[in-house]
Amino acid sequence: MLRHSLEVQYFEGCPHERLMRSNARKAIAQADFEIEYRETIIHTMADAIRARFCGSPTLIFDGEDFSQENLPAEPSITCRIYPNGIPSAEEIIERMRDIKSRTISL
């Protein structure tokens, strides 16, 4: 069975990281497939470069950015703006299923 991964990347002090982390954990609890969960705190610019950080908070499922919107050209320690607000648990589950179905059909 293919194991999936969900990662929340953020920097300490980000005003939205708690909500993103909470919604990610709720999504995992509701998902009908196994997911390995990880949180990555970005402390330095070197961390940002290594993680290809797109701003705080960033959600990565199976190596793919959740949103694909407003991605910076270069990694940086900055806030991440989601046009419709921080994704809900339901939106996260829907996006994970979409990504999962595309990888299975390849």
Backbone torsions as a table, in degrees:
resi	resn	phi	psi	omega
1	MET	NA	132.9	178.2
2	LEU	-70.2	129.3	178.5
3	ARG	-95.6	132.4	-179.5
4	HIS	-101.2	159.5	-179.8
5	SER	-131.5	144.3	175.7
6	LEU	-130.7	128.2	-178.0
7	GLU	-129.0	134.4	170.7
8	VAL	-107.1	122.5	175.6
9	GLN	-107.1	135.9	-179.9
10	TYR	-161.2	166.8	171.2
11	PHE	-112.2	149.6	-179.7
12	GLU	-63.0	138.4	-178.2
13	GLY	95.1	-6.0	176.9
14	CYS	-64.8	128.7	-176.8
15	PRO	-70.7	-11.6	-175.8
16	HIS	-115.6	-1.4	-175.1
17	GLU	-66.1	-35.8	-179.5
18	ARG	-63.6	-43.6	179.1
19	LEU	-64.9	-42.5	179.2
20	MET	-63.3	-45.2	-179.9
21	ARG	-62.5	-42.1	179.0
22	SER	-62.9	-46.7	-179.7
23	ASN	-64.8	-36.8	178.0
24	ALA	-64.5	-44.1	179.7
25	ARG	-65.8	-38.2	176.5
26	LYS	-63.4	-41.5	179.9
27	ALA	-62.1	-42.9	179.3
28	ILE	-62.3	-42.5	-179.6
29	ALA	-63.0	-29.4	-177.2
30	GLN	-94.6	-12.4	-175.8
31	ALA	-69.2	150.6	179.9
32	ASP	-101.9	25.3	175.5
33	PHE	-147.7	160.1	-173.9
34	GLU	-78.4	134.2	-177.5
35	ILE	-135.0	130.3	172.4
36	GLU	-88.4	125.3	-175.7
37	TYR	-107.3	138.9	178.9
38	ARG	-143.5	143.0	172.4
39	GLU	-115.7	132.7	-179.8
40	THR	-122.1	118.5	176.7
41	ILE	-91.3	127.0	179.2
42	ILE	-93.5	113.9	-178.4
43	HIS	-98.3	-35.9	-171.8
44	THR	-133.3	168.8	176.1
45	MET	-63.6	-34.2	176.7
46	ALA	-61.9	-40.3	175.4
47	ASP	-61.3	-43.3	-178.7
48	ALA	-61.8	-42.6	179.6
49	ILE	-66.3	-46.3	-178.9
50	ARG	-60.2	-40.1	-177.7
51	ALA	-87.8	-4.2	-173.3
52	ARG	53.2	48.1	-173.0
53	PHE	-65.4	129.9	-177.6
54	CYS	-106.1	13.9	-179.1
55	GLY	111.5	161.4	-173.6
56	SER	-105.0	130.0	-5.0
57	PRO	-90.5	148.9	176.4
58	THR	-117.7	139.6	-179.7
59	LEU	-117.0	125.3	-178.2
60	ILE	-121.8	125.8	175.7
61	PHE	-118.3	122.8	-179.2
62	ASP	49.5	40.9	177.0
63	GLY	81.4	-0.8	-177.6
64	GLU	-108.8	133.3	177.6
65	ASP	-62.0	137.5	-177.7
66	PHE	-57.6	-47.1	-168.6
67	SER	-95.7	-42.4	-173.5
68	GLN	65.0	9.8	178.6
69	GLU	-109.6	146.9	176.1
70	ASN	56.5	37.5	178.7
71	LEU	-79.1	128.6	179.4
72	PRO	-71.4	154.7	178.5
73	ALA	-67.7	-33.2	-179.5
74	GLU	-128.3	148.0	175.1
75	PRO	-59.8	144.7	177.5
76	SER	-158.7	157.9	177.6
77	ILE	-92.7	94.6	-175.5
78	THR	-148.3	170.7	176.2
79	CYS	-77.2	148.7	176.8
80	ARG	-105.6	130.6	179.2
81	ILE	-104.6	126.5	173.5
82	TYR	-106.3	120.6	-174.4
83	PRO	-51.6	-34.8	-178.8
84	ASN	-105.7	18.0	-178.5
85	GLY	89.4	176.7	179.4
86	ILE	-60.4	131.4	-178.4
87	PRO	-59.5	137.7	176.6
88	SER	-75.7	167.1	176.7
89	ALA	-57.5	-41.1	-179.1
90	GLU	-64.9	-40.9	178.1
91	GLU	-66.1	-37.0	178.6
92	ILE	-65.1	-45.6	178.2
93	ILE	-60.0	-46.1	-179.3
94	GLU	-59.4	-44.6	-179.5
95	ARG	-67.8	-40.3	178.0
96	MET	-61.4	-42.7	179.3
97	ARG	-63.5	-38.5	178.6
98	ASP	-63.5	-48.7	179.8
99	ILE	-64.2	-43.8	179.9
100	LYS	-59.0	-44.7	-177.8
101	SER	-67.5	-33.1	178.0
102	ARG	-70.2	-37.0	-179.0
103	THR	-73.4	-31.4	178.7
104	ILE	-70.8	-36.7	-176.1
105	SER	-80.5	-6.4	-179.8
106	LEU	-76.4	NA	NA
